Amino acid sequence: MKFDGRKDSRVKMDHRQPVNLMGSDGTWRRSCVLLDVSNTGAKIEVEGTLDVLQAKEFFLVLSSTGLAYRRCELVWIDGTMAGVHFITADGKRKSANAKPAAAETK
């Protein structure tokens, strides 16, 4: 589903999906709610202060065990809402036109 004029399809959450933000060095953590997500980024609602989002990079932790996460960077902040862009393992922004890894090996 595409909305908000975005290039990549985003999935809007029907109910509150709790996730966490965590500093790359592990020194801070913030609870938040995942509002929508795509292959390249996400929109979140942050609980508590947003001062920690001044960090260049951080992790969006998607599971309670910490095993599912995405490395990301802040794109925008509006009140308690924030937009993040996912970063690939090589340090580059993930492209909306990137092919899944399985497709690249064929």
Backbone as XML, in Angstrom:
<?xml version="1.0"?>
<chain id="A" units="angstrom">
  <residue number="1" name="MET">
    <atom name="N" x="0.829" y="-1.165" z="0.000"/>
    <atom name="CA" x="0.000" y="0.000" z="0.000"/>
    <atom name="C" x="0.884" y="1.242" z="0.000"/>
  </residue>
  <residue number="2" name="LYS">
    <atom name="N" x="0.670" y="2.133" z="-0.934"/>
    <atom name="CA" x="1.421" y="3.376" z="-0.985"/>
    <atom name="C" x="0.554" y="4.502" z="-0.444"/>
  </residue>
  <residue number="3" name="PHE">
    <atom name="N" x="1.155" y="5.356" z="0.398"/>
    <atom name="CA" x="0.473" y="6.544" z="0.868"/>
    <atom name="C" x="1.513" y="7.592" z="1.201"/>
  </residue>
  <residue number="4" name="ASP">
    <atom name="N" x="1.078" y="8.816" z="1.403"/>
    <atom name="CA" x="1.964" y="9.942" z="1.708"/>
    <atom name="C" x="2.945" y="10.241" z="0.582"/>
  </residue>
  <residue number="5" name="GLY">
    <atom name="N" x="2.670" y="9.815" z="-0.657"/>
    <atom name="CA" x="3.528" y="10.125" z="-1.789"/>
    <atom name="C" x="4.889" y="9.451" z="-1.742"/>
  </residue>
  <residue number="6" name="ARG">
    <atom name="N" x="5.033" y="8.375" z="-1.017"/>
    <atom name="CA" x="6.320" y="7.693" z="-0.878"/>
    <atom name="C" x="6.591" y="6.812" z="-2.091"/>
  </residue>
  <residue number="7" name="LYS">
    <atom name="N" x="7.874" y="6.611" z="-2.386"/>
    <atom name="CA" x="8.272" y="5.766" z="-3.517"/>
    <atom name="C" x="8.117" y="4.293" z="-3.206"/>
  </residue>
  <residue number="8" name="ASP">
    <atom name="N" x="8.371" y="3.914" z="-1.953"/>
    <atom name="CA" x="8.318" y="2.511" z="-1.563"/>
    <atom name="C" x="7.024" y="2.236" z="-0.813"/>
  </residue>
  <residue number="9" name="SER">
    <atom name="N" x="6.456" y="1.066" z="-1.017"/>
    <atom name="CA" x="5.223" y="0.686" z="-0.332"/>
    <atom name="C" x="5.466" y="0.574" z="1.162"/>
  </residue>
  <residue number="10" name="ARG">
    <atom name="N" x="4.529" y="1.104" z="1.945"/>
    <atom name="CA" x="4.622" y="1.030" z="3.398"/>
    <atom name="C" x="3.439" y="0.257" z="3.935"/>
  </residue>
  <residue number="11" name="VAL">
    <atom name="N" x="3.675" y="-0.449" z="5.012"/>
    <atom name="CA" x="2.617" y="-1.182" z="5.689"/>
    <atom name="C" x="2.257" y="-0.391" z="6.937"/>
  </residue>
  <residue number="12" name="LYS">
    <atom name="N" x="1.005" y="0.029" z="7.024"/>
    <atom name="CA" x="0.527" y="0.763" z="8.183"/>
    <atom name="C" x="0.037" y="-0.235" z="9.222"/>
  </residue>
  <residue number="13" name="MET">
    <atom name="N" x="0.463" y="-0.065" z="10.473"/>
    <atom name="CA" x="0.087" y="-0.970" z="11.547"/>
    <atom name="C" x="-1.369" y="-0.703" z="11.958"/>
  </residue>
  <residue number="14" name="ASP">
    <atom name="N" x="-2.150" y="-1.777" z="12.078"/>
    <atom name="CA" x="-3.545" y="-1.644" z="12.496"/>
    <atom name="C" x="-3.675" y="-1.439" z="13.999"/>
  </residue>
  <residue number="15" name="HIS">
    <atom name="N" x="-2.693" y="-1.878" z="14.770"/>
    <atom name="CA" x="-2.713" y="-1.690" z="16.215"/>
    <atom name="C" x="-1.297" y="-1.330" z="16.679"/>
  </residue>
  <residue number="16" name="ARG">
    <atom name="N" x="-1.191" y="-0.861" z="17.918"/>
    <atom name="CA" x="0.097" y="-0.397" z="18.446"/>
    <atom name="C" x="1.098" y="-1.546" z="18.526"/>
  </residue>
  <residue number="17" name="GLN">
    <atom name="N" x="2.200" y="-1.421" z="17.827"/>
    <atom name="CA" x="3.258" y="-2.434" z="17.813"/>
    <atom name="C" x="4.445" y="-1.895" z="18.602"/>
  </residue>
  <residue number="18" name="PRO">
    <atom name="N" x="4.653" y="-2.355" z="19.847"/>
    <atom name="CA" x="5.760" y="-1.818" z="20.644"/>
    <atom name="C" x="7.122" y="-2.281" z="20.119"/>
  </residue>
  <residue number="19" name="VAL">
    <atom name="N" x="8.050" y="-1.335" z="19.998"/>
    <atom name="CA" x="9.431" y="-1.593" z="19.595"/>
    <atom name="C" x="10.326" y="-0.682" z="20.435"/>
  </residue>
  <residue number="20" name="ASN">
    <atom name="N" x="11.624" y="-0.770" z="20.252"/>
    <atom name="CA" x="12.562" y="0.070" z="21.003"/>
    <atom name="C" x="13.598" y="0.674" z="20.075"/>
  </residue>
  <residue number="21" name="LEU">
    <atom name="N" x="14.102" y="1.828" z="20.464"/>
    <atom name="CA" x="15.274" y="2.413" z="19.831"/>
    <atom name="C" x="16.422" y="2.201" z="20.799"/>
  </residue>
  <residue number="22" name="MET">
    <atom name="N" x="17.604" y="1.910" z="20.261"/>
    <atom name="CA" x="18.770" y="1.708" z="21.110"/>
    <atom name="C" x="19.990" y="2.346" z="20.445"/>
  </residue>
  <residue number="23" name="GLY">
    <atom name="N" x="20.785" y="3.020" z="21.244"/>
    <atom name="CA" x="22.001" y="3.631" z="20.741"/>
    <atom name="C" x="22.957" y="2.594" z="20.188"/>
  </residue>
  <residue number="24" name="SER">
    <atom name="N" x="23.717" y="2.945" z="19.176"/>
    <atom name="CA" x="24.688" y="2.028" z="18.567"/>
    <atom name="C" x="25.685" y="1.505" z="19.579"/>
  </residue>
  <residue number="25" name="ASP">
    <atom name="N" x="25.989" y="2.319" z="20.597"/>
    <atom name="CA" x="26.938" y="1.903" z="21.624"/>
    <atom name="C" x="26.244" y="1.245" z="22.821"/>
  </residue>
  <residue number="26" name="GLY">
    <atom name="N" x="24.915" y="1.137" z="22.789"/>
    <atom name="CA" x="24.160" y="0.481" z="23.852"/>
    <atom name="C" x="23.954" y="1.314" z="25.103"/>
  </residue>
  <residue number="27" name="THR">
    <atom name="N" x="24.292" y="2.606" z="25.072"/>
    <atom name="CA" x="24.197" y="3.435" z="26.274"/>
    <atom name="C" x="22.808" y="4.004" z="26.529"/>
  </residue>
  <residue number="28" name="TRP">
    <atom name="N" x="21.913" y="3.954" z="25.558"/>
    <atom name="CA" x="20.555" y="4.454" z="25.774"/>
    <atom name="C" x="19.537" y="3.591" z="25.052"/>
  </residue>
  <residue number="29" name="ARG">
    <atom name="N" x="18.298" y="3.676" z="25.539"/>
    <atom name="CA" x="17.196" y="2.906" z="24.962"/>
    <atom name="C" x="15.907" y="3.690" z="25.179"/>
  </residue>
  <residue number="30" name="ARG">
    <atom name="N" x="15.029" y="3.717" z="24.175"/>
    <atom name="CA" x="13.732" y="4.391" z="24.278"/>
    <atom name="C" x="12.641" y="3.467" z="23.758"/>
  </residue>
  <residue number="31" name="SER">
    <atom name="N" x="11.551" y="3.400" z="24.499"/>
    <atom name="CA" x="10.371" y="2.667" z="24.037"/>
    <atom name="C" x="9.680" y="3.499" z="22.976"/>
  </residue>
  <residue number="32" name="CYS">
    <atom name="N" x="9.114" y="2.846" z="21.995"/>
    <atom name="CA" x="8.362" y="3.545" z="20.964"/>
    <atom name="C" x="7.341" y="2.600" z="20.343"/>
  </residue>
  <residue number="33" name="VAL">
    <atom name="N" x="6.536" y="3.150" z="19.460"/>
    <atom name="CA" x="5.501" y="2.394" z="18.772"/>
    <atom name="C" x="5.751" y="2.507" z="17.281"/>
  </residue>
  <residue number="34" name="LEU">
    <atom name="N" x="5.746" y="1.372" z="16.598"/>
    <atom name="CA" x="5.923" y="1.335" z="15.152"/>
    <atom name="C" x="4.592" y="1.678" z="14.493"/>
  </residue>
  <residue number="35" name="LEU">
    <atom name="N" x="4.554" y="2.749" z="13.710"/>
    <atom name="CA" x="3.321" y="3.196" z="13.063"/>
    <atom name="C" x="3.192" y="2.678" z="11.640"/>
  </residue>
  <residue number="36" name="ASP">
    <atom name="N" x="4.302" y="2.698" z="10.906"/>
    <atom name="CA" x="4.339" y="2.090" z="9.574"/>
    <atom name="C" x="5.774" y="1.717" z="9.242"/>
  </residue>
  <residue number="37" name="VAL">
    <atom name="N" x="5.926" y="0.823" z="8.259"/>
    <atom name="CA" x="7.257" y="0.321" z="7.917"/>
    <atom name="C" x="7.298" y="-0.050" z="6.443"/>
  </residue>
  <residue number="38" name="SER">
    <atom name="N" x="8.472" y="0.075" z="5.838"/>
    <atom name="CA" x="8.710" y="-0.350" z="4.462"/>
    <atom name="C" x="10.062" y="-1.042" z="4.408"/>
  </residue>
  <residue number="39" name="ASN">
    <atom name="N" x="10.502" y="-1.385" z="3.217"/>
    <atom name="CA" x="11.840" y="-1.969" z="3.053"/>
    <atom name="C" x="12.943" y="-0.969" z="3.382"/>
  </residue>
  <residue number="40" name="THR">
    <atom name="N" x="12.635" y="0.318" z="3.288"/>
    <atom name="CA" x="13.675" y="1.332" z="3.428"/>
    <atom name="C" x="13.594" y="2.182" z="4.682"/>
  </residue>
  <residue number="41" name="GLY">
    <atom name="N" x="12.487" y="2.127" z="5.417"/>
    <atom name="CA" x="12.376" y="2.968" z="6.598"/>
    <atom name="C" x="11.108" y="2.723" z="7.382"/>
  </residue>
  <residue number="42" name="ALA">
    <atom name="N" x="10.909" y="3.569" z="8.396"/>
    <atom name="CA" x="9.750" y="3.405" z="9.268"/>
    <atom name="C" x="9.354" y="4.743" z="9.880"/>
  </residue>
  <residue number="43" name="LYS">
    <atom name="N" x="8.111" y="4.794" z="10.333"/>
    <atom name="CA" x="7.598" y="5.931" z="11.090"/>
    <atom name="C" x="7.290" y="5.414" z="12.479"/>
  </residue>
  <residue number="44" name="ILE">
    <atom name="N" x="7.798" y="6.115" z="13.500"/>
    <atom name="CA" x="7.625" y="5.672" z="14.876"/>
    <atom name="C" x="7.097" y="6.807" z="15.745"/>
  </residue>
  <residue number="45" name="GLU">
    <atom name="N" x="6.486" y="6.441" z="16.858"/>
    <atom name="CA" x="6.093" y="7.398" z="17.886"/>
    <atom name="C" x="6.955" y="7.082" z="19.107"/>
  </residue>
  <residue number="46" name="VAL">
    <atom name="N" x="7.752" y="8.045" z="19.537"/>
    <atom name="CA" x="8.724" y="7.836" z="20.608"/>
    <atom name="C" x="8.118" y="8.230" z="21.950"/>
  </residue>
  <residue number="47" name="GLU">
    <atom name="N" x="8.332" y="7.375" z="22.956"/>
    <atom name="CA" x="7.895" y="7.667" z="24.321"/>
    <atom name="C" x="9.072" y="8.259" z="25.077"/>
  </residue>
  <residue number="48" name="GLY">
    <atom name="N" x="8.854" y="9.330" z="25.802"/>
    <atom name="CA" x="9.942" y="9.967" z="26.551"/>
    <atom name="C" x="10.623" y="11.038" z="25.725"/>
  </residue>
  <residue number="49" name="THR">
    <atom name="N" x="11.792" y="11.451" z="26.177"/>
    <atom name="CA" x="12.513" y="12.547" z="25.522"/>
    <atom name="C" x="13.114" y="12.094" z="24.194"/>
  </residue>
  <residue number="50" name="LEU">
    <atom name="N" x="13.223" y="13.044" z="23.285"/>
    <atom name="CA" x="13.780" y="12.765" z="21.960"/>
    <atom name="C" x="15.235" y="13.202" z="21.841"/>
  </residue>
  <residue number="51" name="ASP">
    <atom name="N" x="15.827" y="13.692" z="22.926"/>
    <atom name="CA" x="17.201" y="14.206" z="22.864"/>
    <atom name="C" x="18.207" y="13.165" z="22.394"/>
  </residue>
  <residue number="52" name="VAL">
    <atom name="N" x="17.959" y="11.886" z="22.669"/>
    <atom name="CA" x="18.897" y="10.842" z="22.251"/>
    <atom name="C" x="18.906" y="10.643" z="20.742"/>
  </residue>
  <residue number="53" name="LEU">
    <atom name="N" x="17.877" y="11.122" z="20.058"/>
    <atom name="CA" x="17.818" y="10.949" z="18.606"/>
    <atom name="C" x="18.771" y="11.883" z="17.863"/>
  </residue>
  <residue number="54" name="GLN">
    <atom name="N" x="19.561" y="12.648" z="18.590"/>
    <atom name="CA" x="20.586" y="13.474" z="17.951"/>
    <atom name="C" x="21.731" y="12.612" z="17.445"/>
  </residue>
  <residue number="55" name="ALA">
    <atom name="N" x="21.777" y="11.349" z="17.873"/>
    <atom name="CA" x="22.816" y="10.426" z="17.405"/>
    <atom name="C" x="22.660" y="10.210" z="15.906"/>
  </residue>
  <residue number="56" name="LYS">
    <atom name="N" x="23.764" y="10.059" z="15.202"/>
    <atom name="CA" x="23.721" y="9.859" z="13.755"/>
    <atom name="C" x="23.080" y="8.524" z="13.398"/>
  </residue>
  <residue number="57" name="GLU">
    <atom name="N" x="23.457" y="7.471" z="14.111"/>
    <atom name="CA" x="22.914" y="6.144" z="13.843"/>
    <atom name="C" x="22.464" y="5.500" z="15.141"/>
  </residue>
  <residue number="58" name="PHE">
    <atom name="N" x="21.471" y="4.634" z="15.027"/>
    <atom name="CA" x="20.979" y="3.880" z="16.166"/>
    <atom name="C" x="20.271" y="2.651" z="15.641"/>
  </residue>
  <residue number="59" name="PHE">
    <atom name="N" x="19.762" y="1.826" z="16.536"/>
    <atom name="CA" x="19.070" y="0.604" z="16.141"/>
    <atom name="C" x="17.592" y="0.693" z="16.466"/>
  </residue>
  <residue number="60" name="LEU">
    <atom name="N" x="16.762" y="0.178" z="15.575"/>
    <atom name="CA" x="15.344" y="-0.021" z="15.821"/>
    <atom name="C" x="15.212" y="-1.496" z="16.172"/>
  </residue>
  <residue number="61" name="VAL">
    <atom name="N" x="14.956" y="-1.791" z="17.448"/>
    <atom name="CA" x="14.874" y="-3.169" z="17.936"/>
    <atom name="C" x="13.422" y="-3.618" z="17.816"/>
  </residue>
  <residue number="62" name="LEU">
    <atom name="N" x="13.200" y="-4.635" z="16.997"/>
    <atom name="CA" x="11.842" y="-5.051" z="16.652"/>
    <atom name="C" x="11.310" y="-6.190" z="17.506"/>
  </residue>
  <residue number="63" name="SER">
    <atom name="N" x="12.167" y="-6.854" z="18.273"/>
    <atom name="CA" x="11.710" y="-7.982" z="19.081"/>
    <atom name="C" x="12.109" y="-7.787" z="20.537"/>
  </residue>
  <residue number="64" name="SER">
    <atom name="N" x="11.385" y="-8.424" z="21.439"/>
    <atom name="CA" x="11.687" y="-8.293" z="22.863"/>
    <atom name="C" x="13.021" y="-8.937" z="23.219"/>
  </residue>
  <residue number="65" name="THR">
    <atom name="N" x="13.485" y="-9.904" z="22.433"/>
    <atom name="CA" x="14.766" y="-10.560" z="22.698"/>
    <atom name="C" x="15.944" y="-9.810" z="22.083"/>
  </residue>
  <residue number="66" name="GLY">
    <atom name="N" x="15.669" y="-8.851" z="21.207"/>
    <atom name="CA" x="16.733" y="-8.094" z="20.565"/>
    <atom name="C" x="17.319" y="-8.775" z="19.343"/>
  </residue>
  <residue number="67" name="LEU">
    <atom name="N" x="16.754" y="-9.907" z="18.948"/>
    <atom name="CA" x="17.298" y="-10.644" z="17.807"/>
    <atom name="C" x="16.872" y="-10.066" z="16.464"/>
  </residue>
  <residue number="68" name="ALA">
    <atom name="N" x="15.785" y="-9.318" z="16.430"/>
    <atom name="CA" x="15.331" y="-8.679" z="15.186"/>
    <atom name="C" x="15.522" y="-7.175" z="15.341"/>
  </residue>
  <residue number="69" name="TYR">
    <atom name="N" x="16.380" y="-6.594" z="14.519"/>
    <atom name="CA" x="16.645" y="-5.166" z="14.600"/>
    <atom name="C" x="17.078" y="-4.640" z="13.236"/>
  </residue>
  <residue number="70" name="ARG">
    <atom name="N" x="17.022" y="-3.324" z="13.071"/>
    <atom name="CA" x="17.487" y="-2.654" z="11.862"/>
    <atom name="C" x="18.355" y="-1.482" z="12.273"/>
  </residue>
  <residue number="71" name="ARG">
    <atom name="N" x="19.478" y="-1.319" z="11.612"/>
    <atom name="CA" x="20.343" y="-0.157" z="11.811"/>
    <atom name="C" x="19.716" y="0.997" z="11.041"/>
  </residue>
  <residue number="72" name="CYS">
    <atom name="N" x="19.603" y="2.165" z="11.661"/>
    <atom name="CA" x="18.932" y="3.261" z="10.974"/>
    <atom name="C" x="19.501" y="4.620" z="11.354"/>
  </residue>
  <residue number="73" name="GLU">
    <atom name="N" x="19.034" y="5.624" z="10.614"/>
    <atom name="CA" x="19.393" y="7.005" z="10.886"/>
    <atom name="C" x="18.121" y="7.838" z="10.873"/>
  </residue>
  <residue number="74" name="LEU">
    <atom name="N" x="18.140" y="8.910" z="11.635"/>
    <atom name="CA" x="16.986" y="9.794" z="11.741"/>
    <atom name="C" x="16.821" y="10.603" z="10.465"/>
  </residue>
  <residue number="75" name="VAL">
    <atom name="N" x="15.583" y="10.703" z="9.981"/>
    <atom name="CA" x="15.287" y="11.523" z="8.806"/>
    <atom name="C" x="14.540" y="12.778" z="9.226"/>
  </residue>
  <residue number="76" name="TRP">
    <atom name="N" x="13.552" y="12.640" z="10.098"/>
    <atom name="CA" x="12.772" y="13.785" z="10.555"/>
    <atom name="C" x="12.161" y="13.529" z="11.928"/>
  </residue>
  <residue number="77" name="ILE">
    <atom name="N" x="11.834" y="14.638" z="12.629"/>
    <atom name="CA" x="11.118" y="14.591" z="13.904"/>
    <atom name="C" x="10.002" y="15.623" z="13.833"/>
  </residue>
  <residue number="78" name="ASP">
    <atom name="N" x="8.812" y="15.240" z="14.315"/>
    <atom name="CA" x="7.673" y="16.150" z="14.402"/>
    <atom name="C" x="6.928" y="15.816" z="15.690"/>
  </residue>
  <residue number="79" name="GLY">
    <atom name="N" x="7.207" y="16.566" z="16.747"/>
    <atom name="CA" x="6.611" y="16.273" z="18.053"/>
    <atom name="C" x="7.173" y="14.971" z="18.594"/>
  </residue>
  <residue number="80" name="THR">
    <atom name="N" x="6.283" y="13.982" z="18.826"/>
    <atom name="CA" x="6.731" y="12.676" z="19.318"/>
    <atom name="C" x="6.919" y="11.685" z="18.179"/>
  </residue>
  <residue number="81" name="MET">
    <atom name="N" x="6.601" y="12.093" z="16.957"/>
    <atom name="CA" x="6.753" y="11.222" z="15.783"/>
    <atom name="C" x="8.134" y="11.421" z="15.163"/>
  </residue>
  <residue number="82" name="ALA">
    <atom name="N" x="8.661" y="10.334" z="14.599"/>
    <atom name="CA" x="9.966" y="10.404" z="13.928"/>
    <atom name="C" x="9.971" y="9.463" z="12.735"/>
  </residue>
  <residue number="83" name="GLY">
    <atom name="N" x="10.724" y="9.842" z="11.714"/>
    <atom name="CA" x="10.934" y="8.992" z="10.551"/>
    <atom name="C" x="12.373" y="8.533" z="10.527"/>
  </residue>
  <residue number="84" name="VAL">
    <atom name="N" x="12.582" y="7.247" z="10.267"/>
    <atom name="CA" x="13.936" y="6.702" z="10.202"/>
    <atom name="C" x="14.147" y="6.015" z="8.863"/>
  </residue>
  <residue number="85" name="HIS">
    <atom name="N" x="15.384" y="6.015" z="8.416"/>
    <atom name="CA" x="15.772" y="5.358" z="7.172"/>
    <atom name="C" x="16.710" y="4.226" z="7.524"/>
  </residue>
  <residue number="86" name="PHE">
    <atom name="N" x="16.476" y="3.040" z="6.985"/>
    <atom name="CA" x="17.316" y="1.887" z="7.284"/>
    <atom name="C" x="18.640" y="1.965" z="6.533"/>
  </residue>
  <residue number="87" name="ILE">
    <atom name="N" x="19.704" y="1.521" z="7.194"/>
    <atom name="CA" x="21.052" y="1.507" z="6.625"/>
    <atom name="C" x="21.451" y="0.054" z="6.401"/>
  </residue>
  <residue number="88" name="THR">
    <atom name="N" x="22.068" y="-0.230" z="5.262"/>
    <atom name="CA" x="22.503" y="-1.595" z="4.953"/>
    <atom name="C" x="23.814" y="-1.902" z="5.674"/>
  </residue>
  <residue number="89" name="ALA">
    <atom name="N" x="24.245" y="-3.149" z="5.610"/>
    <atom name="CA" x="25.461" y="-3.594" z="6.292"/>
    <atom name="C" x="26.701" y="-2.835" z="5.819"/>
  </residue>
  <residue number="90" name="ASP">
    <atom name="N" x="26.706" y="-2.365" z="4.570"/>
    <atom name="CA" x="27.869" y="-1.640" z="4.053"/>
    <atom name="C" x="27.832" y="-0.149" z="4.388"/>
  </residue>
  <residue number="91" name="GLY">
    <atom name="N" x="26.851" y="0.268" z="5.195"/>
    <atom name="CA" x="26.779" y="1.654" z="5.633"/>
    <atom name="C" x="26.014" y="2.573" z="4.701"/>
  </residue>
  <residue number="92" name="LYS">
    <atom name="N" x="25.437" y="2.036" z="3.642"/>
    <atom name="CA" x="24.681" y="2.848" z="2.691"/>
    <atom name="C" x="23.202" y="2.776" z="3.010"/>
  </residue>
  <residue number="93" name="ARG">
    <atom name="N" x="22.489" y="3.819" z="2.598"/>
    <atom name="CA" x="21.042" y="3.790" z="2.744"/>
    <atom name="C" x="20.480" y="2.695" z="1.864"/>
  </residue>
  <residue number="94" name="LYS">
    <atom name="N" x="19.445" y="2.039" z="2.344"/>
    <atom name="CA" x="18.819" y="0.986" z="1.567"/>
    <atom name="C" x="17.948" y="1.632" z="0.491"/>
  </residue>
  <residue number="95" name="SER">
    <atom name="N" x="18.154" y="1.239" z="-0.751"/>
    <atom name="CA" x="17.407" y="1.794" z="-1.870"/>
    <atom name="C" x="16.027" y="1.175" z="-1.960"/>
  </residue>
  <residue number="96" name="ALA">
    <atom name="N" x="15.044" y="1.986" z="-2.334"/>
    <atom name="CA" x="13.676" y="1.491" z="-2.505"/>
    <atom name="C" x="13.587" y="0.492" z="-3.649"/>
  </residue>
  <residue number="97" name="ASN">
    <atom name="N" x="14.538" y="0.547" z="-4.582"/>
    <atom name="CA" x="14.523" y="-0.353" z="-5.735"/>
    <atom name="C" x="15.433" y="-1.554" z="-5.559"/>
  </residue>
  <residue number="98" name="ALA">
    <atom name="N" x="15.999" y="-1.719" z="-4.369"/>
    <atom name="CA" x="16.915" y="-2.839" z="-4.128"/>
    <atom name="C" x="16.182" y="-4.165" z="-4.221"/>
  </residue>
  <residue number="99" name="LYS">
    <atom name="N" x="16.859" y="-5.146" z="-4.814"/>
    <atom name="CA" x="16.281" y="-6.480" z="-4.943"/>
    <atom name="C" x="16.582" y="-7.292" z="-3.695"/>
  </residue>
  <residue number="100" name="PRO">
    <atom name="N" x="15.674" y="-8.178" z="-3.292"/>
    <atom name="CA" x="15.967" y="-9.041" z="-2.158"/>
    <atom name="C" x="17.211" y="-9.898" z="-2.416"/>
  </residue>
  <residue number="101" name="ALA">
    <atom name="N" x="17.918" y="-10.286" z="-1.369"/>
    <atom name="CA" x="19.160" y="-11.042" z="-1.504"/>
    <atom name="C" x="18.956" y="-12.328" z="-2.306"/>
  </residue>
  <residue number="102" name="ALA">
    <atom name="N" x="17.808" y="-12.997" z="-2.128"/>
    <atom name="CA" x="17.541" y="-14.237" z="-2.848"/>
    <atom name="C" x="17.472" y="-13.987" z="-4.355"/>
  </residue>
  <residue number="103" name="ALA">
    <atom name="N" x="16.945" y="-12.847" z="-4.759"/>
    <atom name="CA" x="16.832" y="-12.536" z="-6.192"/>
    <atom name="C" x="18.194" y="-12.247" z="-6.793"/>
  </residue>
  <residue number="104" name="GLU">
    <atom name="N" x="19.120" y="-11.702" z="-5.988"/>
    <atom name="CA" x="20.441" y="-11.365" z="-6.519"/>
    <atom name="C" x="21.302" y="-12.593" z="-6.786"/>
  </residue>
  <residue number="105" name="THR">
    <atom name="N" x="21.023" y="-13.707" z="-6.115"/>
    <atom name="CA" x="21.867" y="-14.885" z="-6.267"/>
    <atom name="C" x="21.462" y="-15.729" z="-7.450"/>
  </residue>
  <residue number="106" name="LYS">
    <atom name="N" x="20.336" y="-15.452" z="-8.063"/>
    <atom name="CA" x="19.870" y="-16.247" z="-9.203"/>
    <atom name="C" x="20.548" y="-15.837" z="-10.481"/>
  </residue>
</chain>
